[in-house]
Amino acid sequence: MNDPFKYHFERLEDVADKISEVLQCPITIEDVNHRLLAYSTHDECTDQARISTIIGRRVPEKVINSLWKDGTIPKLLKTDEPVRVKQIGEVGLGNRIAISIWKNNEVLGFIWALEIEKHLDEHELQLLKQAAQAVKNKMLNLQVRKTKKEERNQEFFWKLLTGHISTKEEIDQAFQELTIRVPDPYTVAVFKFPDEINEGTEKKLFYLLQTTQQVNVALYTIDYNELVILLASRGGSPLADYKQFTASLLHQLSERYSIHHVMASIGGIYQDPIFIEKSYKEASAVLNVKKKFPLETTDLTSFSELGIYQYLDLLLEQRKQSSYVNYSLHKLKEYDKQHGTNLIETLEIFLNYDSHVHDASKALNIHVNTLTYRLKRISEIAEINLKNMNQKLTIYLDLKLDRLSL
């Protein structure tokens, strides 16, 4: 079979136009993260998904999600054969053929051919496979340049995170030299994995970061089992945007890749880039709190939501210096030790549930009357009034400090 693509192309756009000419249908070429690299000219024979991709220079996130759900993308990541994609009307996607561009065992990107006015036959599918080889050669050069840029970006990000570049002038100049827009407002998010992030997981993470359209991912890096990201908000509700992004990333890791037990945290939200190191430290502090108090902080992600947990380290240090011992807590500990009871646990769960006896009794798996009796005994033994807010708050803090010091 003659190869119509077997000659030198100056640009990837020239390859796209040649494929379109040979197959007589509109063509788009994307990288593996669905960013648009080139597209052929087209007449009215197109669909909304292609138009949106060309305007936004990447495939809309709702289209990507639909292609994951219908099995198209998982299939493209496993085969070098053309994959026929049926119309998905709700996201503006018409019928098309897709093929992956491979180098050894790695997917570099995809070619998409619209089948709106014609149906590609077997001969044309073989031509599409030849086209993928022609595109591969052009994409390899792009990949080398991209890798070098990513290395420079990560080196700069580590300098920001560790405070090795700290003046506003230096930071602004570095952002400008790397052609990265200074994020405003921004936060640092950290995702902590149960094990070291290997090369396969890193590629999956990079894919998710490149395809998200909920926030702007300015910079990212990986440190053993942590993914650290500099995020910028796209809208007027930065905290809500960041929380939605972290929840979405955790969900996609679990649903698409069966990666579970990942903890997410968000640092403080700032506008001046000199506080990037501070935001990173705050995100790390959130992870430490979540590790120490997993039950109480299940739904807690952001440093701004830490509440009293922000100050526990300072309070603990003060307690150590003053040799303070909470009298009521001490008496309950001694009673539990002597009688084999668990009044400390009962009190902590009761306070965790904001003194709601019904919720606390469910958490303890006991009857409300049993809990009421225990609370009465706690008040008597500890000599504490559980209707007094000041007394409750004091013993609640000392319960948490007690756990923190273990």
C-alpha positions, -999 to 999 in steps of 0.1 A, spaced: 0 0 0 13 34 -10 20 58 20 5 92 11 22 106 43 57 96 35 73 129 29 86 158 51 60 181 67 72 214 82 44 217 107 19 194 124 -9 215 109 4 204 75 0 167 86 -35 174 98 -45 190 65 -29 161 45 -48 134 66 -80 154 60 -74 156 23 -67 118 20 -97 107 42 -120 136 31 -131 144 67 -121 170 94 -91 160 115 -79 171 150 -46 160 166 -42 161 204 -15 152 229 -22 124 254 -37 150 278 -62 161 252 -46 195 244 -51 205 208 -19 203 188 -32 208 152 -65 207 132 -74 206 96 -95 233 79 -132 223 77 -165 235 61 -199 232 78 -192 195 84 -183 196 120 -198 194 155 -199 214 187 -173 193 205 -147 200 177 -156 238 176 -152 240 214 -119 221 213 -105 245 186 -116 276 205 -104 264 239 -72 247 225 -82 216 244 -111 191 246 -138 203 270 -138 184 303 -174 172 299 -164 156 266 -134 138 282 -156 126 311 -181 112 287 -154 94 267 -141 78 299 -176 67 309 -184 51 275 -151 33 275 -135 51 245 -104 65 263 -96 33 282 -98 15 249 -75 40 231 -49 36 259 -47 -1 252 -47 -5 214 -31 10 183 -62 1 162 -88 27 152 -117 30 176 -151 40 164 -169 64 187 -207 68 185 -225 101 188 -229 116 224 -255 142 218 -256 157 253 -219 169 250 -221 179 213 -200 149 201 -208 135 166 -197 102 152 -159 99 147 -130 75 145 -101 79 169 -66 63 169 -38 65 194 -3 76 185 22 52 201 59 53 208 69 18 221 45 12 250 35 48 255 6 68 241 18 102 228 -16 115 216 -46 109 194 -60 116 159 -97 122 156 -115 119 123 -152 131 121 -176 107 104 -205 131 101 -210 130 63 -191 98 55 -182 64 70 -146 54 68 -141 20 51 -115 -6 59 -90 8 34 -93 43 49 -89 29 85 -55 15 73 -46 49 59 -54 64 94 -30 39 109 -3 52 85 -12 87 94 -6 79 131 30 70 122 35 103 104 22 122 134 44 103 158 76 116 143 65 152 146 52 147 182 85 132 194 102 166 188 74 184 207 77 160 236 114 166 241 109 204 243 79 199 267 100 177 290 128 203 293 102 230 301 86 209 328 120 203 344 126 241 346 91 247 360 96 221 387 130 234 398 114 269 401 84 255 421 107 238 446 126 271 451 92 288 459 81 260 482 113 260 502 118 298 503 150 298 482 135 325 461 115 349 482 115 385 470 86 396 449 108 410 422 127 377 418 95 357 418 77 379 392 108 378 370 110 340 371 73 336 363 78 359 333 109 341 321 90 308 322 60 324 305 37 314 334 10 338 345 14 347 382 -16 330 399 -40 354 416 -56 343 439 -38 310 445 -33 282 470 -10 252 474 -27 218 474 -11 186 486 -23 151 478 -7 124 501 -6 89 487 -3 57 509 28 47 489 55 62 467 42 77 435 57 56 407 61 65 370 27 50 361 8 69 388 27 101 379 15 99 343 -21 94 354 -18 124 377 -3 146 350 -32 135 327 -58 146 354 -40 179 360 -38 187 323 -74 179 316 -91 196 345 -109 229 337 -122 236 372 -90 255 382 -57 266 366 -28 244 375 1 268 375 29 245 387 32 210 402 58 186 415 61 152 432 79 145 464 81 107 471 44 101 480 31 136 477 17 156 448 21 193 454 2 218 432 0 255 428 -36 263 419 -53 295 407 -90 300 408 -110 305 376 -140 322 392 -152 343 421 -153 316 447 -117 304 451 -122 282 482 -152 265 467 -133 260 434 -103 245 452 -124 221 473 -144 210 443 -111 203 424 -96 182 452 -129 162 456 -130 157 418 -94 145 416 -98 121 445 -130 107 428 -113 103 394 -83 86 410 -106 61 426 -131 56 398 -107 55 368 -75 41 382 -86 23 415 -62 45 435 -76 49 470 -68 62 505 -53 95 492 -55 125 516 -60 160 502 -53 193 518 -54 230 508 -32 258 523 -42 294 528 -54 315 499 -32 344 489 -27 369 462 10 379 467 33 351 454 57 356 483 33 336 505 36 304 484 59 288 509 35 297 537 5 282 519 26 250 514 34 248 551 -3 253 559 -14 225 535 12 202 552 -2 212 586 -37 201 574 -24 167 565 -7 163 599 -40 172 617 -59 148 594 -35 120 603 -38 127 641 -76 132 641 -89 111 611 -125 108 624 -130 144 633 -114 158 601 -130 134 574 -147 163 556 -120 189 564 -97 199 535 -87 235 538 -64 253 563 -91 279 568 -115 251 580 -91 239 607 -106 260 634 -91 252 668 -68 226 652 -47 256 638 -36 264 674 -32 230 690 6 229 685 9 263 702 -14 253 731 5 220 735 38 238 738 23 262 764 9 232 784 43 215 784 60 247 796 36 253 825 33 216 835 -5 221 835 -27 191 841 -65 193 835 -80 182 868 -113 168 853 -95 149 826 -71 134 850 -99 122 873 -117 105 843 -84 88 832 -79 74 867 -115 62 869 -113 44 835 -80 28 845 -94 15 878 -128 4 866 -121 -7 830 -146 18 816 -143 41 786 -157 74 799 -130 94 782 -141 81 748 -177 87 756 -170 123 765 -149 130 734 -175 116 710 -203 135 728 -183 167 724 -173 159 688 -210 157 680 -216 192 695 -234 177 726 -262 161 705 -270 130 724 -289 112 696 -259 116 671 -234 107 698 -253 76 709 -254 63 673 -217 69 669 -211 50 702 -237 23 692 -255 26 726 -290 36 736 -297 73 744 -305 64 780 -272 47 784 -254 78 771 -274 100 794 -264 79 824 -227 79 814 -228 117 810 -242 121 845 -214 99 859 -188 119 839 -201 151 854 -200 136 889 -165 120 886 -148 149 867 -167 176 887 -176 193 855 -208 210 843 -214 198 807 -239 226 802 -212 252 809 -197 262 775 -164 273 790 -158 241 809 -168 220 779 -145 239 756 -116 236 780 -118 199 784 -125 194 747 -92 212 739 -73 192 765 -87 160 750 -73 169 716 -40 181 731 -38 148 749 -41 129 716 -17 152 699 10 145 724 9 107 719 
